[in-house]
Amino acid sequence: MSTLRRSRRIAAAASAAGAAALSPLPPSLLDLLSDELRLHVLHMLEHPADALCMRATSFGWYELLAQPSSLLGCKACASRTIDLAPPGVACRSEPEKVQMWAELLGSACTELRMKGFTVQHLDNVLNFESFLQQCPNLTQLTIDGGIQHERTAMLTTRRLLRTVVRAACAPRLKILKLCPGFATANVWGSGLTSELCALAKACPLLEVVVVSSTDFDHEQLGLFPNLEEAQFWPDLLEQAHLEHISRCCPRLSTLDVNSTTLGWATDSTPFCASLSTSLQTLLFTESSVAGLPALLQALPSLTSLDLWHSLEGA
């Protein structure tokens, strides 16, 4: 029997194993194939769950994924959204689930979004750090949820940022979004300055930084020269802020300024001139639109303008 025909039979066996709720696939089957043919097996699998089944039950495939040349062959693990706390489902505790996913995805994972991730104790942050160490090739990381109490939001955001800084994936990371559930405020005195400085040094390739915090100011945005998308939530958006951002982040194309007050008077021309001409997307929430005509004239590249609630009372 040819090796290619044998690999097709193994792919069929893997699909059957996936349908049987992670029934073990004999490791000896994969051991008969070369690395190249093992990748053919992955491509022939119809469902991502089948590939994850192989990842969980076959030591031969586990060893294959440890090799950098195999990363492109693992479509099931490369980009994943994992829900650690699906509503109404009785499941294992979160630390165990985080560890399970880390073992399944491993070095093949490059894009990861974690939903329902909770941080109530330092142990969970340490568990998250262990997770990132097992996924060293991440280039995109999004964390949705994570904080249950507003009074702990700043402390938890600090811990998460420090964890990302120490992670093995930090030098490769291009997109980082921390959406903990609360817009953290500076309740601890020093804000996020030291953590963001460390993040800029550890992650020089960052193009998208979204940290739901009112303490992420215009000077801290300037730490990331490759930024293409960012959040900036000042109480008052002034001309000097945008001049600094445009000067330090020339590639910025999307800026979310949330429910800020626009610091322009009747003459908005100087204010609009501070905006980068490369800006394509601008998001306002509950802001004044008195200077909208001048704003549009100053942004020739603008393709998207979000004025959610801004027209009320205009």
C-alpha positions as CSV (number, residue, x, y, z in Angstrom):
1,M,0.0,0.0,0.0
2,S,1.4,3.4,-1.0
3,T,2.3,5.9,1.8
4,L,-0.1,8.5,0.4
5,R,-3.0,6.0,0.4
6,R,-2.0,5.1,4.0
7,S,-2.1,8.7,5.0
8,R,-5.7,9.0,3.6
9,R,-6.7,6.0,5.7
10,I,-5.1,7.7,8.8
11,A,-7.1,10.9,8.0
12,A,-10.3,8.9,7.9
13,A,-9.4,7.2,11.2
14,A,-8.7,10.7,12.8
15,S,-12.1,11.9,11.7
16,A,-13.8,8.9,13.2
17,A,-11.8,9.4,16.4
18,G,-13.0,13.0,16.5
19,A,-16.6,11.9,16.2
20,A,-16.1,9.6,19.1
21,A,-15.4,12.4,21.5
22,L,-11.6,12.3,21.5
23,S,-11.3,8.5,21.3
24,P,-7.5,7.7,21.3
25,L,-5.9,7.5,17.9
26,P,-3.1,4.8,17.9
27,P,0.2,6.8,17.9
28,S,1.8,4.0,15.8
29,L,-0.3,5.0,12.8
30,L,1.3,8.5,12.6
31,D,4.7,7.1,13.3
32,L,4.6,5.2,10.0
33,L,4.5,8.5,8.1
34,S,7.2,11.1,7.3
35,D,6.7,14.6,8.6
36,E,5.6,15.8,5.1
37,L,2.9,13.1,4.9
38,R,1.7,13.9,8.4
39,L,1.0,17.4,7.2
40,H,-1.0,15.9,4.3
41,V,-3.1,14.2,6.9
42,L,-3.8,17.5,8.6
43,H,-4.9,19.1,5.3
44,M,-7.3,16.2,4.6
45,L,-9.1,16.5,7.8
46,E,-12.5,18.1,7.3
47,H,-13.1,19.6,10.7
48,P,-10.8,21.5,13.1
49,A,-12.1,19.3,15.9
50,D,-10.6,16.3,14.2
51,A,-7.1,17.9,14.1
52,L,-7.5,18.8,17.8
53,C,-8.4,15.2,18.5
54,M,-5.1,14.1,16.9
55,R,-3.2,16.8,18.9
56,A,-4.7,15.4,22.1
57,T,-4.2,11.7,21.5
58,S,-1.2,11.2,19.3
59,F,2.3,11.7,20.7
60,G,3.7,11.6,17.1
61,W,1.6,14.6,16.1
62,Y,2.6,16.4,19.3
63,E,6.2,16.0,18.4
64,L,5.6,17.2,14.8
65,L,4.0,20.4,16.0
66,A,7.0,21.2,18.0
67,Q,8.9,21.8,14.8
68,P,8.7,25.3,13.3
69,S,8.3,23.9,9.8
70,S,5.0,22.3,10.7
71,L,3.2,25.5,11.9
72,L,1.5,26.2,8.5
73,G,0.2,22.7,8.4
74,C,-1.9,23.1,11.6
75,K,-4.9,25.2,10.5
76,A,-7.0,24.0,13.4
77,C,-4.6,25.4,16.0
78,A,-3.3,28.5,14.2
79,S,-6.2,30.8,14.9
80,R,-8.6,30.0,17.8
81,T,-11.3,31.7,19.9
82,I,-11.7,29.8,23.1
83,D,-14.5,30.3,25.5
84,L,-13.3,29.4,29.0
85,A,-16.7,30.0,30.7
86,P,-19.6,29.1,28.3
87,P,-22.9,30.1,30.0
88,G,-25.0,27.3,31.6
89,V,-22.4,24.6,31.0
90,A,-21.0,22.6,33.8
91,C,-17.3,22.1,33.0
92,R,-13.9,21.7,34.6
93,S,-12.4,24.6,36.5
94,E,-10.8,27.5,34.6
95,P,-7.2,26.7,35.4
96,E,-7.6,23.2,34.2
97,K,-9.2,24.4,31.0
98,V,-6.5,27.0,30.4
99,Q,-3.9,24.2,30.7
100,M,-5.8,21.9,28.4
101,W,-6.0,24.5,25.7
102,A,-2.3,25.4,26.1
103,E,-1.4,21.7,25.5
104,L,-3.8,21.4,22.5
105,L,-2.7,24.6,20.7
106,G,1.0,24.7,21.6
107,S,3.5,26.3,19.3
108,A,1.2,26.1,16.3
109,C,-1.1,28.8,17.6
110,T,-0.4,32.3,16.2
111,E,-3.8,34.1,16.8
112,L,-5.7,33.7,20.0
113,R,-8.8,35.2,21.5
114,M,-9.8,34.2,25.1
115,K,-13.4,34.8,26.1
116,G,-14.7,34.5,29.6
117,F,-11.2,34.6,31.1
118,T,-11.5,35.5,34.8
119,V,-8.9,36.9,37.2
120,Q,-9.9,36.7,40.8
121,H,-6.7,35.5,42.3
122,L,-3.0,35.8,41.5
123,D,-2.9,32.0,40.9
124,N,-5.0,32.5,37.8
125,V,-2.6,35.2,36.4
126,L,0.3,32.7,37.0
127,N,-1.7,30.1,35.2
128,F,-2.2,32.5,32.3
129,E,1.5,33.1,32.2
130,S,2.1,29.4,31.9
131,F,-0.3,29.3,29.0
132,L,1.6,32.0,27.1
133,Q,4.9,30.2,27.6
134,Q,3.4,27.2,25.8
135,C,2.2,29.3,22.9
136,P,5.5,31.1,22.0
137,N,4.5,31.9,18.4
138,L,1.5,34.1,19.1
139,T,1.3,37.3,17.0
140,Q,-2.2,38.3,18.0
141,L,-3.7,38.1,21.5
142,T,-7.1,39.3,22.7
143,I,-8.5,38.9,26.2
144,D,-12.3,39.5,26.6
145,G,-13.6,39.6,30.2
146,G,-11.2,39.0,33.0
147,I,-12.3,41.4,35.8
148,Q,-15.3,40.9,38.0
149,H,-14.9,44.0,40.2
150,E,-14.2,47.6,39.1
151,R,-12.2,48.3,42.2
152,T,-9.6,45.6,41.2
153,A,-9.6,46.6,37.5
154,M,-6.3,48.6,37.5
155,L,-4.4,46.0,39.6
156,T,-5.5,43.2,37.3
157,T,-4.7,45.1,34.1
158,R,-1.2,45.7,35.5
159,R,-0.8,42.0,36.2
160,L,-1.9,41.0,32.7
161,L,0.4,43.5,31.0
162,R,3.3,42.3,33.1
163,T,2.5,38.7,32.1
164,V,2.5,39.6,28.4
165,V,5.9,41.4,28.8
166,R,7.4,38.2,30.3
167,A,5.8,35.9,27.7
168,A,7.9,34.0,25.1
169,C,5.7,35.5,22.4
170,A,6.4,39.1,23.3
171,P,9.0,39.8,20.6
172,R,6.6,38.5,17.9
173,L,3.4,40.1,19.1
174,K,1.7,42.5,16.7
175,I,-1.8,42.8,18.1
176,L,-2.7,43.1,21.8
177,K,-6.2,43.8,23.0
178,L,-7.1,43.7,26.7
179,C,-10.8,44.3,27.2
180,P,-11.3,43.3,30.8
181,G,-14.9,44.4,31.2
182,F,-14.2,47.7,33.0
183,A,-12.5,50.9,31.7
184,T,-9.9,51.0,34.4
185,A,-9.2,54.3,36.2
186,N,-6.1,55.3,38.0
187,V,-7.1,54.3,41.5
188,W,-3.6,53.2,42.6
189,G,-1.7,56.5,42.0
190,S,0.8,55.6,39.3
191,G,-1.4,54.3,36.5
192,L,0.0,52.0,33.8
193,T,3.1,54.0,32.9
194,S,5.7,51.5,33.9
195,E,3.8,48.6,32.5
196,L,3.3,50.3,29.1
197,C,6.9,51.3,28.9
198,A,8.0,47.7,29.6
199,L,5.4,46.5,27.0
200,A,6.9,48.8,24.3
201,K,10.4,47.5,24.9
202,A,9.3,43.8,25.0
203,C,7.0,44.0,22.0
204,P,8.7,46.2,19.4
205,L,6.5,45.0,16.6
206,L,3.1,46.0,18.1
207,E,0.8,47.5,15.5
208,V,-2.5,47.4,17.5
209,V,-2.7,48.2,21.2
210,V,-6.1,48.3,22.9
211,V,-6.1,48.7,26.6
212,S,-9.4,49.7,28.1
213,S,-8.0,52.3,30.5
214,T,-8.5,56.0,31.0
215,D,-4.8,56.1,32.0
216,F,-3.5,55.3,28.5
217,D,-2.6,58.8,27.5
218,H,-1.2,60.4,24.4
219,E,2.5,60.2,25.6
220,Q,2.2,56.5,26.2
221,L,0.8,56.0,22.7
222,G,3.9,57.6,21.4
223,L,5.9,54.7,22.9
224,F,4.7,52.5,20.0
225,P,6.0,53.9,16.7
226,N,4.5,51.1,14.6
227,L,0.9,51.7,15.8
228,E,-1.8,51.3,13.2
229,E,-4.8,51.1,15.6
230,A,-5.2,52.3,19.2
231,Q,-7.6,53.5,21.9
232,F,-7.1,56.8,23.6
233,W,-9.8,57.9,26.1
234,P,-8.9,61.4,27.5
235,D,-11.4,63.6,29.4
236,L,-10.5,66.4,27.0
237,L,-9.0,65.8,23.6
238,E,-6.8,68.8,22.8
239,Q,-4.7,69.8,19.8
240,A,-1.4,69.1,21.5
241,H,-2.5,65.5,22.1
242,L,-3.1,64.8,18.4
243,E,0.1,66.6,17.4
244,H,2.1,64.3,19.6
245,I,0.3,61.2,18.4
246,S,0.7,62.1,14.7
247,R,4.3,62.8,15.2
248,C,5.2,59.6,17.1
249,C,2.8,57.2,15.3
250,P,2.9,58.1,11.6
251,R,1.3,54.8,10.6
252,L,-1.8,55.3,12.8
253,S,-5.0,54.7,10.7
254,T,-7.6,53.9,13.4
255,L,-8.1,55.9,16.6
256,D,-10.8,55.4,19.1
257,V,-11.3,58.4,21.4
258,N,-14.5,57.2,23.1
259,S,-16.7,59.8,24.9
260,T,-14.2,62.6,24.9
261,T,-14.8,66.3,24.9
262,L,-13.3,67.9,21.8
263,G,-11.0,70.7,22.7
264,W,-11.9,73.0,19.8
265,A,-13.7,76.4,19.8
266,T,-15.5,77.9,16.8
267,D,-12.3,77.7,14.7
268,S,-11.4,74.1,14.5
269,T,-8.9,74.4,11.6
270,P,-5.8,74.2,13.8
271,F,-7.2,71.3,15.7
272,C,-8.0,69.3,12.6
273,A,-4.6,70.1,11.1
274,S,-3.1,68.1,14.0
275,L,-4.6,64.9,12.8
276,S,-2.5,62.6,10.7
277,T,-3.6,62.7,7.0
278,S,-3.2,58.9,6.9
279,L,-6.0,58.4,9.5
280,Q,-8.7,56.3,8.0
281,T,-11.0,55.5,10.9
282,L,-12.0,57.8,13.8
283,L,-14.4,56.7,16.5
284,F,-16.3,59.1,18.8
285,T,-18.9,58.3,21.4
286,E,-21.2,61.0,22.8
287,S,-19.0,63.8,21.5
288,S,-19.8,67.2,20.1
289,V,-19.9,67.4,16.3
290,A,-19.7,71.2,16.0
291,G,-16.5,71.0,14.1
292,L,-17.4,68.1,11.8
293,P,-17.1,69.9,8.4
294,A,-13.6,71.1,9.2
295,L,-12.7,67.6,10.6
296,L,-13.7,65.9,7.4
297,Q,-11.8,68.4,5.3
298,A,-8.7,67.8,7.3
299,L,-8.8,64.1,6.8
300,P,-8.7,63.3,3.1
301,S,-7.9,59.6,3.8
302,L,-10.8,59.0,6.2
303,T,-13.0,56.1,5.1
304,S,-14.9,55.4,8.4
305,L,-16.3,57.8,11.0
306,D,-18.2,56.4,13.9
307,L,-20.3,59.1,15.7
308,W,-22.2,56.8,18.0
309,H,-24.6,59.0,20.1
310,S,-22.8,62.1,18.9
311,L,-25.7,63.5,17.0
312,E,-27.9,63.8,20.1
313,G,-28.5,67.5,20.8
314,A,-26.3,68.6,17.9
